[in-house]
């Protein structure tokens, strides 16, 4: 299969010009190994059963011997040979002028105990499942980066021809590169389903060798799926699981920790400036899957189910868009957060750039929800303005002035065309969006 260039490729190439070693981490099956192989002349795969024992023996006794191959060298799933990290770190110290000679990949965020960190020598890059732009569902005619960088950038008239049915299928299929090599449409759906089975049946225990109950893990994933793209309290998720089995909160917390280390689930932080004195701003995290297809598999649903349950698909769609926004933000040094306060005012995503500029983003399935979504964004912006005005008037004890949002954006599933409203909000079909 021909390599499909990823959005993170430019970031990886940039890091490879500054560091001698790049550690690519992310969920299993997201394309880490293939991405690294595109840059390497030698590959050492610790999951290769025919050579595994030999590699591990060398890595345990004389790890520096593995660094003698033709460079760049890829060490795939290097965590199985933790002494390798120290050997690479020392090599980087001894060859400070060399760059881009080693690539490491791993499917777990678990921190391996090593004598030294790789700070300043080994740079870490997160790779996620493919975005809709990478898989071809989005034509990429609207760039988020360009919206921030160029005030004259025009989006009006950019069209999307993707149907809602296709978006539903894309969410169920997921952004797994393996799917693009499979011609049968139904067979592509099996990738996420099998990944889900392996997570609770094997990976949850193999990550650290601790035997964990597969049924507890399965129910926990099911509960997370029921609450995807929400700020549901962990206690409610725990109650879901405990209603079906006898397990403690402490145990469930460790299971969640391992699912996070496996890059299966992820929490979106809350944006919490203290801009109200009487209204509590909720700091709860928003729960998403690193790819919505895992959550759909956990629920045991097919694409056809969502034809009659658009309410649930609204959460799935938000999860899918947040997945893509995280990738897009990462190449700009940015991050994704959300906002909600006790008055009910909320913003689905706050896309914050490294320099502090940010966009308010609402994520909606249908065009009928656009007016109310815009009203919510304008209300949030007014909240900032009122705070700044109050601060400016208090000359004796001035507070902090908060930056106004640079953009208001509504990302819509079935909008046929991008346009700007009379009040300046950018309406962007998901079928047009890219980094």
ROTIPA-301275 format. One record per residue (C-alpha): z, y, x. Coordinates in pm, whole numbers. Each point is the difference from the previous one (the first is absolute). Layout:
# residues N
<keke zz="Z" yy="Y" xx="X"/>
...
//
This chain:
# residues 435
<keke zz="0" yy="0" xx="0"/>
<keke zz="-97" yy="341" xx="134"/>
<keke zz="297" yy="219" xx="86"/>
<keke zz="72" yy="274" xx="-253"/>
<keke zz="137" yy="302" xx="181"/>
<keke zz="344" yy="96" xx="-126"/>
<keke zz="141" yy="345" xx="-63"/>
<keke zz="268" yy="-69" xx="261"/>
<keke zz="-258" yy="-85" xx="268"/>
<keke zz="-26" yy="361" xx="115"/>
<keke zz="379" yy="23" xx="25"/>
<keke zz="16" yy="-324" xx="199"/>
<keke zz="-271" yy="123" xx="238"/>
<keke zz="186" yy="329" xx="44"/>
<keke zz="323" yy="-181" xx="87"/>
<keke zz="-185" yy="-231" xx="240"/>
<keke zz="-101" yy="305" xx="204"/>
<keke zz="364" yy="103" xx="41"/>
<keke zz="189" yy="-331" xx="25"/>
<keke zz="-57" yy="-319" xx="194"/>
<keke zz="112" yy="-221" xx="-289"/>
<keke zz="-48" yy="26" xx="-376"/>
<keke zz="212" yy="-205" xx="-241"/>
<keke zz="-178" yy="-42" xx="-335"/>
<keke zz="237" yy="-107" xx="-279"/>
<keke zz="-51" yy="-64" xx="-368"/>
<keke zz="-11" yy="-267" xx="-271"/>
<keke zz="-154" yy="-337" xx="66"/>
<keke zz="-370" yy="-4" xx="-76"/>
<keke zz="-61" yy="377" xx="13"/>
<keke zz="-239" yy="-24" xx="297"/>
<keke zz="221" yy="70" xx="301"/>
<keke zz="-140" yy="-276" xx="220"/>
<keke zz="-364" yy="78" xx="-81"/>
<keke zz="55" yy="370" xx="59"/>
<keke zz="157" yy="-68" xx="340"/>
<keke zz="-263" yy="-259" xx="97"/>
<keke zz="-270" yy="265" xx="-39"/>
<keke zz="152" yy="170" xx="305"/>
<keke zz="106" yy="-295" xx="215"/>
<keke zz="-170" yy="-227" xx="253"/>
<keke zz="282" yy="-258" xx="14"/>
<keke zz="194" yy="-140" xx="-297"/>
<keke zz="324" yy="-198" xx="19"/>
<keke zz="98" yy="-128" xx="-344"/>
<keke zz="351" yy="-140" xx="-22"/>
<keke zz="-89" yy="-154" xx="-337"/>
<keke zz="-271" yy="-217" xx="160"/>
<keke zz="162" yy="-344" xx="-32"/>
<keke zz="-211" yy="-153" xx="278"/>
<keke zz="109" yy="257" xx="256"/>
<keke zz="323" yy="129" xx="-150"/>
<keke zz="240" yy="-213" xx="202"/>
<keke zz="-171" yy="81" xx="328"/>
<keke zz="0" yy="372" xx="-74"/>
<keke zz="367" yy="-8" xx="-102"/>
<keke zz="99" yy="-188" xx="316"/>
<keke zz="-169" yy="256" xx="222"/>
<keke zz="139" yy="289" xx="-205"/>
<keke zz="351" yy="-138" xx="36"/>
<keke zz="-10" yy="-63" xx="376"/>
<keke zz="-258" yy="240" xx="148"/>
<keke zz="-128" yy="235" xx="-272"/>
<keke zz="-174" yy="225" xx="254"/>
<keke zz="-255" yy="-280" xx="57"/>
<keke zz="-137" yy="60" xx="-350"/>
<keke zz="-84" yy="358" xx="97"/>
<keke zz="-259" yy="-105" xx="259"/>
<keke zz="-291" yy="-65" xx="-236"/>
<keke zz="-298" yy="228" xx="-39"/>
<keke zz="117" yy="317" xx="-169"/>
<keke zz="48" yy="118" xx="-267"/>
<keke zz="214" yy="-301" xx="-101"/>
<keke zz="115" yy="-78" xx="-354"/>
<keke zz="330" yy="-179" xx="-57"/>
<keke zz="-10" yy="-115" xx="-361"/>
<keke zz="339" yy="-58" xx="-172"/>
<keke zz="172" yy="87" xx="326"/>
<keke zz="350" yy="-20" xx="-158"/>
<keke zz="-4" yy="-375" xx="65"/>
<keke zz="19" yy="85" xx="370"/>
<keke zz="248" yy="292" xx="19"/>
<keke zz="18" yy="4" xx="382"/>
<keke zz="-360" yy="116" xx="-3"/>
<keke zz="113" yy="341" xx="-119"/>
<keke zz="204" yy="60" xx="313"/>
<keke zz="-284" yy="-118" xx="224"/>
<keke zz="-244" yy="241" xx="-167"/>
<keke zz="250" yy="282" xx="20"/>
<keke zz="48" yy="-54" xx="374"/>
<keke zz="-376" yy="-20" xx="52"/>
<keke zz="-33" yy="335" xx="-178"/>
<keke zz="260" yy="148" xx="234"/>
<keke zz="-178" yy="-136" xx="308"/>
<keke zz="-343" yy="116" xx="-122"/>
<keke zz="78" yy="331" xx="-164"/>
<keke zz="-359" yy="119" xx="44"/>
<keke zz="-148" yy="-292" xx="-198"/>
<keke zz="-57" yy="30" xx="-377"/>
<keke zz="-116" yy="-228" xx="-280"/>
<keke zz="44" yy="-326" xx="190"/>
<keke zz="217" yy="-192" xx="-246"/>
<keke zz="6" yy="-47" xx="-375"/>
<keke zz="275" yy="-180" xx="-188"/>
<keke zz="0" yy="-103" xx="-365"/>
<keke zz="275" yy="-120" xx="-230"/>
<keke zz="51" yy="-69" xx="-371"/>
<keke zz="364" yy="96" xx="-15"/>
<keke zz="197" yy="318" xx="48"/>
<keke zz="291" yy="-200" xx="139"/>
<keke zz="125" yy="157" xx="320"/>
<keke zz="0" yy="-253" xx="281"/>
<keke zz="295" yy="31" xx="234"/>
<keke zz="-133" yy="107" xx="337"/>
<keke zz="170" yy="139" xx="309"/>
<keke zz="-199" yy="323" xx="-25"/>
<keke zz="-187" yy="192" xx="-267"/>
<keke zz="-365" yy="81" xx="38"/>
<keke zz="54" yy="371" xx="-57"/>
<keke zz="-259" yy="205" xx="185"/>
<keke zz="-190" yy="-313" xx="100"/>
<keke zz="-76" yy="-211" xx="-309"/>
<keke zz="-117" yy="193" xx="-305"/>
<keke zz="39" yy="-151" xx="-349"/>
<keke zz="-267" yy="34" xx="-269"/>
<keke zz="38" yy="-116" xx="-361"/>
<keke zz="-301" yy="-167" xx="-160"/>
<keke zz="-7" yy="-43" xx="-376"/>
<keke zz="-227" yy="-195" xx="-235"/>
<keke zz="-338" yy="166" xx="-49"/>
<keke zz="-27" yy="310" xx="-216"/>
<keke zz="-252" yy="30" xx="-281"/>
<keke zz="-215" yy="209" xx="233"/>
<keke zz="0" yy="-278" xx="260"/>
<keke zz="-84" yy="-271" xx="-253"/>
<keke zz="-278" yy="210" xx="-150"/>
<keke zz="143" yy="71" xx="-347"/>
<keke zz="25" yy="369" xx="98"/>
<keke zz="-312" yy="179" xx="122"/>
<keke zz="214" yy="238" xx="211"/>
<keke zz="-165" yy="317" xx="-125"/>
<keke zz="333" yy="188" xx="-16"/>
<keke zz="212" yy="26" xx="316"/>
<keke zz="370" yy="79" xx="-25"/>
<keke zz="0" yy="119" xx="360"/>
<keke zz="-286" yy="241" xx="-68"/>
<keke zz="186" yy="143" xx="-302"/>
<keke zz="288" yy="94" xx="229"/>
<keke zz="-211" yy="124" xx="290"/>
<keke zz="-277" yy="197" xx="-174"/>
<keke zz="75" yy="241" xx="-284"/>
<keke zz="-372" yy="18" xx="-80"/>
<keke zz="-34" yy="-379" xx="-31"/>
<keke zz="-171" yy="-73" xx="-329"/>
<keke zz="74" yy="-310" xx="-203"/>
<keke zz="-141" yy="104" xx="-337"/>
<keke zz="-282" yy="-227" xx="-112"/>
<keke zz="83" yy="-300" xx="221"/>
<keke zz="-48" yy="-301" xx="-223"/>
<keke zz="146" yy="-349" xx="-24"/>
<keke zz="-172" yy="-287" xx="-171"/>
<keke zz="281" yy="-254" xx="28"/>
<keke zz="105" yy="-149" xx="-333"/>
<keke zz="361" yy="-55" xx="-105"/>
<keke zz="-67" yy="-373" xx="-12"/>
<keke zz="-101" yy="10" xx="367"/>
<keke zz="320" yy="184" xx="93"/>
<keke zz="207" yy="-260" xx="-180"/>
<keke zz="-178" yy="-274" xx="193"/>
<keke zz="46" yy="188" xx="330"/>
<keke zz="374" yy="25" xx="-63"/>
<keke zz="26" yy="-374" xx="-72"/>
<keke zz="-215" yy="-91" xx="298"/>
<keke zz="179" yy="234" xx="239"/>
<keke zz="-107" yy="159" xx="324"/>
<keke zz="-7" yy="-323" xx="202"/>
<keke zz="-295" yy="-10" xx="246"/>
<keke zz="-39" yy="-374" xx="-55"/>
<keke zz="-116" yy="72" xx="-357"/>
<keke zz="-309" yy="179" xx="125"/>
<keke zz="-122" yy="-320" xx="166"/>
<keke zz="24" yy="-197" xx="-326"/>
<keke zz="-300" yy="17" xx="-233"/>
<keke zz="161" yy="-153" xx="-309"/>
<keke zz="170" yy="269" xx="-210"/>
<keke zz="270" yy="-228" xx="-142"/>
<keke zz="73" yy="-159" xx="336"/>
<keke zz="84" yy="340" xx="149"/>
<keke zz="299" yy="21" xx="-232"/>
<keke zz="151" yy="-310" xx="163"/>
<keke zz="71" yy="185" xx="325"/>
<keke zz="279" yy="212" xx="-152"/>
<keke zz="130" yy="-292" xx="-208"/>
<keke zz="30" yy="-221" xx="306"/>
<keke zz="158" yy="283" xx="199"/>
<keke zz="261" yy="36" xx="-274"/>
<keke zz="80" yy="-372" xx="8"/>
<keke zz="36" yy="2" xx="378"/>
<keke zz="231" yy="301" xx="-8"/>
<keke zz="266" yy="-161" xx="-216"/>
<keke zz="-68" yy="-359" xx="104"/>
<keke zz="-12" yy="39" xx="377"/>
<keke zz="-11" yy="349" xx="153"/>
<keke zz="334" yy="116" xx="-143"/>
<keke zz="168" yy="-273" xx="208"/>
<keke zz="-228" yy="-25" xx="303"/>
<keke zz="37" yy="367" xx="86"/>
<keke zz="335" yy="-69" xx="169"/>
<keke zz="55" yy="-374" xx="-43"/>
<keke zz="262" yy="43" xx="-274"/>
<keke zz="-48" yy="-238" xx="-292"/>
<keke zz="-34" yy="206" xx="-320"/>
<keke zz="-38" yy="-110" xx="-359"/>
<keke zz="-369" yy="21" xx="-98"/>
<keke zz="86" yy="28" xx="-371"/>
<keke zz="226" yy="300" xx="58"/>
<keke zz="-274" yy="164" xx="205"/>
<keke zz="-258" yy="-73" xx="-271"/>
<keke zz="212" yy="153" xx="-276"/>
<keke zz="78" yy="301" xx="219"/>
<keke zz="-373" yy="63" xx="55"/>
<keke zz="-55" yy="-38" xx="-375"/>
<keke zz="266" yy="263" xx="-73"/>
<keke zz="-146" yy="238" xx="257"/>
<keke zz="-340" yy="-51" xx="-162"/>
<keke zz="141" yy="87" xx="-343"/>
<keke zz="129" yy="324" xx="152"/>
<keke zz="-281" yy="92" xx="236"/>
<keke zz="-58" yy="372" xx="53"/>
<keke zz="331" yy="90" xx="-166"/>
<keke zz="337" yy="126" xx="123"/>
<keke zz="187" yy="-283" xx="-169"/>
<keke zz="343" yy="-49" xx="152"/>
<keke zz="52" yy="-301" xx="222"/>
<keke zz="287" yy="-106" xx="-228"/>
<keke zz="-249" yy="-52" xx="-284"/>
<keke zz="-225" yy="-209" xx="223"/>
<keke zz="303" yy="-203" xx="108"/>
<keke zz="96" yy="-51" xx="-366"/>
<keke zz="-348" yy="-138" xx="-69"/>
<keke zz="46" yy="-268" xx="263"/>
<keke zz="364" yy="-75" xx="-82"/>
<keke zz="-91" yy="-56" xx="-364"/>
<keke zz="-191" yy="-308" xx="110"/>
<keke zz="197" yy="-128" xx="296"/>
<keke zz="341" yy="24" xx="169"/>
<keke zz="-43" yy="227" xx="300"/>
<keke zz="199" yy="291" xx="142"/>
<keke zz="-113" yy="360" xx="48"/>
<keke zz="64" yy="-34" xx="373"/>
<keke zz="-236" yy="-296" xx="23"/>
<keke zz="-270" yy="177" xx="-201"/>
<keke zz="32" yy="303" xx="228"/>
<keke zz="-80" yy="-222" xx="301"/>
<keke zz="-302" yy="-142" xx="-182"/>
<keke zz="-129" yy="352" xx="-68"/>
<keke zz="54" yy="88" xx="365"/>
<keke zz="-215" yy="-297" xx="108"/>
<keke zz="-273" yy="84" xx="-253"/>
<keke zz="-11" yy="348" xx="150"/>
<keke zz="-19" yy="-143" xx="351"/>
<keke zz="-290" yy="-218" xx="-114"/>
<keke zz="-177" yy="313" xx="-127"/>
<keke zz="-5" yy="-134" xx="-356"/>
<keke zz="193" yy="276" xx="-178"/>
<keke zz="48" yy="362" xx="94"/>
<keke zz="205" yy="292" xx="-127"/>
<keke zz="-135" yy="353" xx="-41"/>
<keke zz="260" yy="262" xx="94"/>
<keke zz="95" yy="284" xx="-234"/>
<keke zz="-84" yy="361" xx="82"/>
<keke zz="335" yy="169" xx="-45"/>
<keke zz="15" yy="374" xx="80"/>
<keke zz="313" yy="152" xx="-151"/>
<keke zz="-185" yy="243" xx="-224"/>
<keke zz="224" yy="-30" xx="-304"/>
<keke zz="371" yy="55" xx="-26"/>
<keke zz="49" yy="-137" xx="-351"/>
<keke zz="-255" yy="-280" xx="-5"/>
<keke zz="49" yy="-316" xx="202"/>
<keke zz="-302" yy="-105" xx="202"/>
<keke zz="-26" yy="-376" xx="6"/>
<keke zz="-23" yy="-150" xx="345"/>
<keke zz="-90" yy="-349" xx="-122"/>
<keke zz="-283" yy="-167" xx="182"/>
<keke zz="-316" yy="-111" xx="-178"/>
<keke zz="-71" yy="-371" xx="38"/>
<keke zz="-352" yy="-117" xx="77"/>
<keke zz="-173" yy="-303" xx="147"/>
<keke zz="-195" yy="50" xx="321"/>
<keke zz="-288" yy="-123" xx="-216"/>
<keke zz="14" yy="-16" xx="-382"/>
<keke zz="-172" yy="-339" xx="-1"/>
<keke zz="325" yy="-161" xx="120"/>
<keke zz="188" yy="141" xx="-297"/>
<keke zz="-273" yy="-110" xx="-242"/>
<keke zz="12" yy="-350" xx="149"/>
<keke zz="379" yy="1" xx="-39"/>
<keke zz="-46" yy="74" xx="-370"/>
<keke zz="-260" yy="-277" xx="-27"/>
<keke zz="-261" yy="228" xx="-157"/>
<keke zz="-379" yy="-3" xx="5"/>
<keke zz="-224" yy="309" xx="-21"/>
<keke zz="-70" yy="-71" xx="-367"/>
<keke zz="366" yy="48" xx="-91"/>
<keke zz="-15" yy="371" xx="75"/>
<keke zz="-280" yy="60" xx="-249"/>
<keke zz="269" yy="2" xx="-269"/>
<keke zz="294" yy="135" xx="202"/>
<keke zz="-102" yy="331" xx="149"/>
<keke zz="362" yy="110" xx="21"/>
<keke zz="71" yy="-263" xx="265"/>
<keke zz="-327" yy="75" xx="173"/>
<keke zz="114" yy="361" xx="27"/>
<keke zz="278" yy="-118" xx="234"/>
<keke zz="-238" yy="-230" xx="186"/>
<keke zz="-250" yy="282" xx="42"/>
<keke zz="269" yy="233" xx="131"/>
<keke zz="106" yy="-265" xx="251"/>
<keke zz="-362" yy="-39" xx="113"/>
<keke zz="-51" yy="374" xx="42"/>
<keke zz="330" yy="36" xx="188"/>
<keke zz="-115" yy="-278" xx="236"/>
<keke zz="-314" yy="197" xx="75"/>
<keke zz="181" yy="333" xx="33"/>
<keke zz="239" yy="-150" xx="255"/>
<keke zz="-298" yy="-103" xx="212"/>
<keke zz="-173" yy="336" xx="-39"/>
<keke zz="317" yy="191" xx="86"/>
<keke zz="67" yy="-211" xx="308"/>
<keke zz="-324" yy="107" xx="171"/>
<keke zz="103" yy="363" xx="-48"/>
<keke zz="353" yy="-51" xx="128"/>
<keke zz="125" yy="50" xx="-355"/>
<keke zz="216" yy="-189" xx="-245"/>
<keke zz="26" yy="-79" xx="-370"/>
<keke zz="305" yy="80" xx="-214"/>
<keke zz="74" yy="47" xx="-370"/>
<keke zz="211" yy="235" xx="-212"/>
<keke zz="211" yy="-34" xx="-312"/>
<keke zz="294" yy="194" xx="-138"/>
<keke zz="238" yy="-45" xx="-292"/>
<keke zz="-206" yy="226" xx="-227"/>
<keke zz="-280" yy="-256" xx="8"/>
<keke zz="-223" yy="207" xx="228"/>
<keke zz="-177" yy="-234" xx="238"/>
<keke zz="-290" yy="-15" xx="242"/>
<keke zz="-153" yy="-341" xx="71"/>
<keke zz="-76" yy="78" xx="364"/>
<keke zz="57" yy="283" xx="242"/>
<keke zz="-254" yy="-20" xx="281"/>
<keke zz="158" yy="187" xx="291"/>
<keke zz="-190" yy="84" xx="316"/>
<keke zz="163" yy="9" xx="345"/>
<keke zz="-1" yy="382" xx="0"/>
<keke zz="197" yy="17" xx="-324"/>
<keke zz="-284" yy="74" xx="-241"/>
<keke zz="3" yy="-226" xx="-302"/>
<keke zz="-186" yy="-95" xx="-315"/>
<keke zz="148" yy="-88" xx="-336"/>
<keke zz="-175" yy="-309" xx="-135"/>
<keke zz="8" yy="-159" xx="-343"/>
<keke zz="-156" yy="-345" xx="-50"/>
<keke zz="-145" yy="-71" xx="-343"/>
<keke zz="-209" yy="-281" xx="-147"/>
<keke zz="-177" yy="195" xx="-276"/>
<keke zz="-148" yy="348" xx="-22"/>
<keke zz="201" yy="67" xx="-315"/>
<keke zz="315" yy="28" xx="211"/>
<keke zz="-142" yy="273" xx="224"/>
<keke zz="118" yy="309" xx="-198"/>
<keke zz="364" yy="-115" xx="-15"/>
<keke zz="-11" yy="-104" xx="367"/>
<keke zz="-129" yy="343" xx="100"/>
<keke zz="272" yy="166" xx="-205"/>
<keke zz="261" yy="-200" xx="190"/>
<keke zz="-142" yy="104" xx="336"/>
<keke zz="-7" yy="367" xx="-105"/>
<keke zz="360" yy="-29" xx="-115"/>
<keke zz="100" yy="-138" xx="340"/>
<keke zz="-183" yy="284" xx="176"/>
<keke zz="175" yy="254" xx="-223"/>
<keke zz="332" yy="-157" xx="97"/>
<keke zz="-76" yy="72" xx="366"/>
<keke zz="-105" yy="357" xx="-82"/>
<keke zz="317" yy="67" xx="-199"/>
<keke zz="214" yy="-134" xx="281"/>
<keke zz="-176" yy="214" xx="261"/>
<keke zz="29" yy="309" xx="-221"/>
<keke zz="375" yy="-57" xx="-41"/>
<keke zz="39" yy="-46" xx="374"/>
<keke zz="-191" yy="320" xx="76"/>
<keke zz="222" yy="202" xx="-233"/>
<keke zz="322" yy="-124" xx="157"/>
<keke zz="7" yy="227" xx="306"/>
<keke zz="368" yy="-67" xx="78"/>
<keke zz="-28" yy="-378" xx="16"/>
<keke zz="-369" yy="-93" xx="9"/>
<keke zz="-84" yy="-365" xx="-39"/>
<keke zz="-293" yy="-204" xx="124"/>
<keke zz="-350" yy="92" xx="-115"/>
<keke zz="-200" yy="-306" xx="-98"/>
<keke zz="-366" yy="-34" xx="73"/>
<keke zz="-227" yy="4" xx="-302"/>
<keke zz="-229" yy="-300" xx="-42"/>
<keke zz="-342" yy="37" xx="159"/>
<keke zz="-171" yy="-212" xx="-263"/>
<keke zz="50" yy="-142" xx="-346"/>
<keke zz="-189" yy="-325" xx="-47"/>
<keke zz="-39" yy="-250" xx="-282"/>
<keke zz="-150" yy="-334" xx="103"/>
<keke zz="-155" yy="-170" xx="-299"/>
<keke zz="-123" yy="-355" xx="-49"/>
<keke zz="-282" yy="62" xx="-244"/>
<keke zz="-100" yy="364" xx="55"/>
<keke zz="-378" yy="-6" xx="57"/>
<keke zz="-14" yy="320" xx="207"/>
<keke zz="217" yy="212" xx="227"/>
<keke zz="67" yy="355" xx="-111"/>
<keke zz="242" yy="290" xx="27"/>
<keke zz="181" yy="118" xx="-311"/>
<keke zz="27" yy="366" xx="-100"/>
<keke zz="353" yy="2" xx="143"/>
<keke zz="-116" yy="-139" xx="335"/>
<keke zz="104" yy="-365" xx="-24"/>
<keke zz="-235" yy="-247" xx="170"/>
<keke zz="-97" yy="-295" xx="-219"/>
<keke zz="-118" yy="-286" xx="222"/>
<keke zz="-131" yy="-338" xx="-120"/>
<keke zz="146" yy="-280" xx="209"/>
<keke zz="-360" yy="-116" xx="47"/>
<keke zz="-65" yy="312" xx="211"/>
<keke zz="314" yy="14" xx="213"/>
<keke zz="28" yy="-55" xx="374"/>
<keke zz="211" yy="128" xx="288"/>
//
